[in-house]
């Protein structure tokens, strides 16, 4: 932690206060440096990536993924953003990153979903929606597991079956599905962007989202957060399960567009709800709760119980 540098394109996303942090607090609490750049710097660099380089990468993706249901332009721009971001990260020496996305990227160039997914596959921990506390959690989990975790919304809870529905708007790493050959690439839905006030038409410029449902197995649910300025950690084991009520039409059809996971936490659902520090929670393969609690002890961070 103490030598890490977090880089972020864009500021706070959609007024998500639990996702934002005080960079000075990160510096003295965790030893992490924070550097922010405008999203337009990433867009401009992506636009300068030669189309031939991007098309070569797109060709590879079409061979690797289970199915591709996106426009060619979305794939090309995703490739340009992916390559530009990697150059940026190396040049600036960033250890892990965050991307705002909504709305500058998605309205003016392409959604960053596929680039974020692939960066995480390659060990570049990346969160979307500028969620710095999620990025911190993902970074810690990667340090233990050397595997990506799923940055996800708590979108629904089945209290009768004790199952939580997690979804991600397209950025989940393909490793979580077992590889690219088990993942479909789908087109970013237009409702993710703003609309023209005069015509009502979406400003969405497209993008490629990963789509899969996480296979059953042991998982860890985790998130660093704050209570009245004090850092706390939520960490709980759970079981990813096959859920018989998955609805492909859920959330305007996102049930067949985005990555999903159905998890039965080890703790009672009421406790899970009371421990939520934000609408985002990280889901990682394997049980890393003891590792996270040891890290929290070293960092003098209270573990929620």
Number of C-alpha atoms within 10 A of each C-alpha: 14 12 9 17 19 24 23 26 23 23 19 20 18 13 10 13 11 19 22 18 17 10 15 13 15 16 15 11 14 16 15 20 20 20 14 14 13 14 18 15 14 20 20 13 16 24 14 11 17 10 15 11 13 20 18 12 18 20 12 10 17 13 12 15 17 14 17 20 12 17 14 14 15 23 26 23 28 28 26 28 29 25 19 21 23 14 14 17 17 10 9 11 13 19 20 24 29 24 28 23 24 20 20 18 24 23 20 15 22 26 32 28 27 27 26 28 27 22 22 26 22 14 16 20 29 34 32 28 22 25 26 29 22 29 25 25 27 28 26 21 26 18 15 11 15 13 21 30 30 30 28 25 17 18 14 12 17 13 11 7 10 15 21 23 19 24 24 24 21 30 28 32 31 25 20 25 19 13 14 21 13 18 24 23 25 23 22 28 21 17 12 18 23 17 15 10 8 6 7 9 13 16 17 22 19 27 30 33 32 30 28 22 23 20 17 15 14 18 24 24 26 27 28 27 24 17 9 5 10 10 18 18 22 24 26 24 22 22 21 23 18 15 16 6 7 15 12 13 11 11 10 11 12 21 18 19 26 26 28 28 25 23 27 21 21 16 13 11 19 10 12 17 12 10 16 16 18 18 12 23 25 25 27 24 25 16 19 21 18 12 16 23 19 13 14 18 12 9 13 13 19 16 16 13 12
